[in-house]
Amino acid sequence: MSTVTIKDIARLAGVSHSTVSRTLNGSPNVSEETRRKILALCHQYGYQVNQLARSLSAGRSDIISCILPGLDNPLFAEMVLKLEQYARQRGYHIMVCHGRVEDPDISQLFDFLIGHRVAGIILFSSSRQAPELIQRYMNRVPIVLQGIYDVAAAPAAVPAVTTDNLVGGRIAAEYLYGLGHRRVVYLGMRQSSVSHSLRCESFTDTARQLGMAVRLMPNETLSSTIDVGYHLAKQIFLDGLQETAIFASCDSIALGVMAAAKEFHISIPRDVSLMGFDNISYAAYPQIRLTTLDPCKKELMEGTVEYLLERLDAPERFGPGIRLIRPVLLERSTCGRV
């Protein structure tokens, strides 16, 4: 038999197809002898449960889709790994998709996932357009934003879990001030990212309240990569660095700064201190040892899954809102005292 069906297994076992169905669904109303016989035949003939048919019948599957704005960002890779580990513990599988809120075909992706009865969607985004997109679909499928949005500008509240960027920016400014730094650069802020905007706003406000001078070096692209950090840092070094510390908007930007510093024979932290945000795995490498802020990825991902499952199981009990995870300072080797 090229394609084995549940009716084939029932005929071979000499039972009804409903008995096979109950066996595969773990029903206790099947004798142990019959159960063993059916499972043995399934194994022998390679029968696989049609998960798509099952999800269509049940109205939803056990698949949670997460939509990432980039597949080459180490932060997203680490977060999805923790997301998958926790989702499995809760009985769900993860489907990874690529898509940006700004993409013209993002609606087609949402329609495709909803049409395939995913249990829910986790959208990784800090785009200012994310709330409007989620609002269009949240009555059709449970959705949680893994990121932050501008509450004042949003059409309505949406469920979100994110790092507390305001706290993170404040921690960074106070830390550098405590080391004696009075002139600093904030490098790589993307205006299109609400996370970056809040992080930058908190850092600069706190720094200026403490009497520090802050130079802003924005990132005009749509992504924060090592290459972007490298070129931004080159501009600063070519202009003549007057500051004693650089706070990079994320670790990938900070790694680009380290590459440019090596090219310009600038020593970190002897000539300039460097601090990042995200605590990607590369940051802990012995030859890097980047001081950074840890967004607590495990807590973020577990909180995101739990928020989604709350909306899946009892949507009327849990209204939309933002849940914040406090970041933690990790002191390593790239920041020194002045």
C-alpha positions as CSV (number, residue, x, y, z in Angstrom):
1,M,0.0,0.0,0.0
2,S,1.6,3.3,-1.1
3,T,-0.6,5.5,1.1
4,V,-2.0,3.8,4.2
5,T,-5.3,5.2,5.6
6,I,-7.0,4.7,8.9
7,K,-9.6,2.5,7.1
8,D,-6.7,0.3,5.8
9,I,-5.4,-0.2,9.4
10,A,-9.0,-0.9,10.6
11,R,-9.4,-3.6,7.9
12,L,-6.1,-5.2,8.8
13,A,-6.9,-5.2,12.5
14,G,-10.4,-6.4,12.0
15,V,-11.9,-3.5,13.8
16,S,-13.9,-0.3,13.0
17,H,-12.1,2.8,11.9
18,S,-13.6,4.6,14.9
19,T,-11.7,2.0,17.1
20,V,-8.5,2.9,15.4
21,S,-9.2,6.6,15.8
22,R,-9.9,6.1,19.6
23,T,-6.7,4.2,19.9
24,L,-4.6,6.9,18.2
25,N,-6.2,9.6,20.4
26,G,-5.4,7.7,23.6
27,S,-8.9,6.8,24.5
28,P,-9.1,4.4,27.5
29,N,-12.1,2.7,25.9
30,V,-10.0,0.3,23.9
31,S,-8.6,-3.1,25.2
32,E,-4.9,-3.4,25.7
33,E,-4.7,-6.3,23.2
34,T,-6.5,-4.3,20.5
35,R,-4.4,-1.2,21.2
36,R,-1.1,-3.2,20.8
37,K,-2.4,-4.8,17.6
38,I,-3.4,-1.4,16.1
39,L,-0.2,0.3,17.1
40,A,1.9,-2.5,15.7
41,L,0.1,-2.4,12.3
42,C,0.6,1.4,12.2
43,H,4.3,0.9,12.8
44,Q,4.5,-1.9,10.3
45,Y,2.8,-0.1,7.5
46,G,4.1,3.4,8.3
47,Y,0.7,4.9,9.0
48,Q,0.9,8.6,9.9
49,V,-1.9,10.7,11.4
50,N,-3.1,13.4,9.0
51,Q,-2.4,16.4,11.2
52,L,-3.9,18.8,8.8
53,A,-7.2,16.9,8.7
54,R,-7.1,16.7,12.5
55,S,-6.6,20.4,12.8
56,L,-9.4,21.2,10.3
57,S,-11.7,19.0,12.3
58,A,-10.7,20.5,15.6
59,G,-10.7,24.1,14.3
60,R,-7.0,24.6,15.3
61,S,-3.7,22.7,15.3
62,D,-0.9,22.4,17.9
63,I,1.3,24.7,15.8
64,I,2.3,28.2,16.9
65,S,3.8,30.3,14.1
66,C,6.4,32.9,14.9
67,I,7.1,35.6,12.3
68,L,10.7,37.0,12.3
69,P,11.8,40.2,10.6
70,G,15.2,38.6,9.8
71,L,16.6,35.1,9.9
72,D,20.3,36.2,10.1
73,N,20.0,38.0,13.4
74,P,21.7,36.0,16.2
75,L,19.3,37.4,18.8
76,F,16.2,36.1,17.0
77,A,17.9,32.7,16.6
78,E,18.6,32.4,20.3
79,M,15.1,33.6,21.2
80,V,13.3,31.2,18.9
81,L,15.4,28.3,20.3
82,K,14.1,29.1,23.8
83,L,10.6,29.7,22.4
84,E,10.6,26.2,20.8
85,Q,11.9,24.5,24.0
86,Y,9.2,26.0,26.1
87,A,6.4,25.5,23.6
88,R,7.2,21.8,23.4
89,Q,6.9,21.6,27.2
90,R,3.4,23.0,26.8
91,G,2.4,20.6,24.0
92,Y,3.0,22.9,21.0
93,H,5.3,23.0,18.0
94,I,6.8,26.1,16.4
95,M,6.7,27.1,12.7
96,V,9.2,29.8,11.8
97,C,8.3,32.3,9.1
98,H,10.1,35.3,7.7
99,G,8.2,38.6,7.3
100,R,8.4,42.3,8.1
101,V,5.4,44.3,9.0
102,E,6.4,46.7,6.3
103,D,6.4,44.0,3.6
104,P,3.6,44.5,1.0
105,D,2.7,40.8,1.1
106,I,2.6,40.4,4.9
107,S,-1.2,40.0,4.8
108,Q,-0.8,37.0,2.5
109,L,1.4,35.4,5.1
110,F,-1.2,36.0,7.9
111,D,-4.0,34.6,5.7
112,F,-1.9,31.5,4.9
113,L,-1.2,30.8,8.5
114,I,-4.8,31.3,9.6
115,G,-6.0,29.2,6.7
116,H,-3.8,26.3,8.0
117,R,-5.4,26.6,11.4
118,V,-2.3,27.6,13.4
119,A,-3.1,27.8,17.1
120,G,-1.7,31.3,17.4
121,I,0.9,33.7,16.0
122,I,3.8,35.4,17.7
123,L,5.0,38.4,15.7
124,F,8.5,39.6,16.4
125,S,8.5,43.3,15.6
126,S,9.2,46.7,17.0
127,S,7.8,48.5,13.9
128,R,5.4,51.4,14.5
129,Q,3.0,49.7,12.0
130,A,2.7,46.4,14.0
131,P,-0.4,47.3,16.2
132,E,-2.5,48.2,13.1
133,L,-1.6,44.9,11.5
134,I,-2.4,42.8,14.6
135,Q,-5.7,44.6,15.0
136,R,-6.8,43.4,11.6
137,Y,-6.3,39.8,12.6
138,M,-6.6,39.3,16.3
139,N,-10.3,38.4,16.1
140,R,-9.4,35.6,13.8
141,V,-6.5,34.0,15.6
142,P,-4.7,34.7,19.0
143,I,-1.7,36.9,18.3
144,V,1.0,38.3,20.7
145,L,3.5,40.9,19.7
146,Q,7.0,40.0,20.8
147,G,8.1,43.6,21.0
148,I,6.8,47.0,22.0
149,Y,4.6,49.6,20.3
150,D,3.8,53.3,20.8
151,V,0.7,53.2,23.0
152,A,-0.2,56.8,22.2
153,A,-0.1,56.2,18.4
154,A,-1.6,52.7,18.4
155,P,-5.2,52.4,17.1
156,A,-6.0,50.2,20.1
157,A,-4.2,48.0,22.6
158,V,-2.7,44.8,21.5
159,P,-1.1,41.9,23.5
160,A,2.7,42.4,23.8
161,V,5.6,41.0,25.8
162,T,8.9,42.9,25.7
163,T,12.1,44.0,27.4
164,D,11.6,47.1,29.5
165,N,13.7,49.4,27.3
166,L,13.2,52.4,29.5
167,V,14.7,50.6,32.4
168,G,17.5,49.3,30.2
169,G,18.4,52.7,28.9
170,R,18.5,54.1,32.5
171,I,20.7,51.3,33.7
172,A,23.2,51.8,30.9
173,A,23.5,55.6,31.5
174,E,23.9,55.2,35.3
175,Y,26.5,52.5,34.8
176,L,28.7,54.5,32.5
177,Y,28.3,57.6,34.7
178,G,29.4,55.5,37.7
179,L,32.6,54.6,35.8
180,G,33.3,58.3,35.4
181,H,32.2,58.8,31.7
182,R,30.8,62.3,31.0
183,R,30.9,62.3,27.2
184,V,29.3,59.4,25.4
185,V,27.9,58.3,22.0
186,Y,24.6,56.5,21.6
187,L,25.2,54.5,18.4
188,G,22.7,52.9,16.0
189,M,19.2,54.1,17.0
190,R,16.6,53.2,14.3
191,Q,13.8,55.7,14.2
192,S,11.5,53.0,12.7
193,S,12.0,50.9,15.8
194,V,9.9,51.7,18.9
195,S,12.3,49.6,21.1
196,H,15.3,51.6,19.9
197,S,13.5,54.9,20.3
198,L,12.5,54.1,23.9
199,R,16.0,52.8,24.7
200,C,17.6,55.9,23.3
201,E,15.1,58.3,24.9
202,S,15.7,56.8,28.4
203,F,19.5,56.7,28.0
204,T,19.8,60.2,26.8
205,D,17.3,61.7,29.4
206,T,19.1,59.9,32.3
207,A,22.5,60.8,31.0
208,R,21.7,64.5,30.6
209,Q,20.1,64.6,34.1
210,L,23.4,63.3,35.4
211,G,25.3,66.0,33.5
212,M,26.6,63.8,30.7
213,A,26.9,65.0,27.1
214,V,25.4,62.6,24.6
215,R,26.1,62.5,20.8
216,L,23.5,60.5,18.8
217,M,24.6,58.5,15.8
218,P,21.4,57.1,14.1
219,N,21.1,54.0,12.0
220,E,19.2,54.9,8.8
221,T,18.7,51.3,7.6
222,L,15.9,48.9,8.5
223,S,18.2,46.4,10.3
224,S,20.9,46.4,13.0
225,T,23.8,44.3,11.8
226,I,27.5,44.0,12.5
227,D,28.1,45.6,9.1
228,V,25.9,48.6,10.0
229,G,27.8,49.0,13.3
230,Y,31.1,48.8,11.5
231,H,30.3,51.6,9.1
232,L,28.7,53.8,11.7
233,A,31.8,53.4,13.9
234,K,34.1,54.2,11.0
235,Q,32.3,57.5,10.6
236,I,32.9,58.4,14.2
237,F,36.5,57.4,14.2
238,L,37.2,59.3,11.0
239,D,35.6,62.4,12.5
240,G,37.8,62.1,15.5
241,L,36.3,60.5,18.6
242,Q,36.0,62.9,21.5
243,E,33.8,60.8,23.7
244,T,35.1,58.2,26.2
245,A,32.3,55.6,25.9
246,I,29.9,54.2,23.2
247,F,26.5,52.7,24.1
248,A,25.5,50.6,21.1
249,S,21.8,50.1,20.5
250,C,22.3,46.3,20.3
251,D,25.1,43.8,20.5
252,S,25.4,43.3,16.7
253,I,26.1,47.0,16.4
254,A,28.6,46.8,19.2
255,L,30.4,43.9,17.4
256,G,30.7,46.1,14.3
257,V,32.2,48.8,16.5
258,M,34.8,46.4,17.8
259,A,35.8,45.4,14.2
260,A,36.2,49.1,13.2
261,A,38.2,49.9,16.4
262,K,40.6,47.1,15.5
263,E,41.1,48.6,12.1
264,F,41.7,52.0,13.5
265,H,44.1,50.7,16.2
266,I,41.7,51.9,18.9
267,S,41.9,49.9,22.1
268,I,38.7,48.8,24.0
269,P,38.3,49.7,26.8
270,R,41.6,51.6,27.2
271,D,40.8,54.3,24.5
272,V,37.0,54.0,24.6
273,S,34.5,51.9,26.6
274,L,31.8,50.0,24.7
275,M,28.5,48.7,25.9
276,G,25.8,46.7,24.1
277,F,22.2,45.4,24.6
278,D,20.8,41.9,24.0
279,N,23.5,39.5,25.4
280,I,23.7,37.4,22.2
281,S,25.9,34.4,22.6
282,Y,28.9,36.0,20.7
283,A,29.1,38.7,23.4
284,A,30.4,36.2,26.0
285,Y,33.2,34.8,23.8
286,P,36.6,35.1,25.5
287,Q,38.0,37.4,22.8
288,I,35.0,39.7,23.0
289,R,33.7,39.8,26.6
290,L,31.2,42.6,25.8
291,T,29.5,44.4,28.6
292,T,25.9,44.3,27.8
293,L,22.3,44.3,29.1
294,D,20.7,40.9,29.2
295,P,17.0,41.0,28.1
296,C,16.4,37.7,29.9
297,K,15.5,35.7,26.8
298,K,14.2,32.7,28.6
299,E,11.7,34.7,30.7
300,L,10.7,36.7,27.6
301,M,9.9,33.6,25.5
302,E,8.1,31.8,28.3
303,G,6.1,34.9,29.1
304,T,5.2,35.2,25.4
305,V,4.0,31.6,25.1
306,E,2.0,31.9,28.3
307,Y,0.4,35.1,27.2
308,L,-0.6,33.5,23.8
309,L,-2.0,30.4,25.5
310,E,-4.0,32.6,27.9
311,R,-5.6,34.2,24.9
312,L,-6.1,30.9,23.3
313,D,-7.8,29.2,26.2
314,A,-9.8,32.1,27.7
315,P,-9.8,35.2,25.5
316,E,-12.6,36.9,27.4
317,R,-10.6,36.8,30.7
318,F,-7.4,38.4,29.5
319,G,-7.5,41.7,27.8
320,P,-4.7,43.1,25.6
321,G,-1.8,44.9,27.3
322,I,2.0,45.1,27.5
323,R,4.0,42.8,29.8
324,L,7.5,44.0,30.6
325,I,10.6,42.0,31.5
326,R,13.4,43.9,33.3
327,P,16.8,43.6,31.7
328,V,19.9,42.7,33.8
329,L,23.4,44.4,33.5
330,L,26.2,42.0,32.7
331,E,29.7,43.5,33.4
332,R,32.5,42.0,31.3
333,S,35.6,43.5,29.8
334,T,34.7,46.3,27.4
335,C,34.0,49.1,29.9
336,G,36.6,50.8,32.1
337,R,36.9,53.7,34.5
338,V,37.9,57.1,33.4
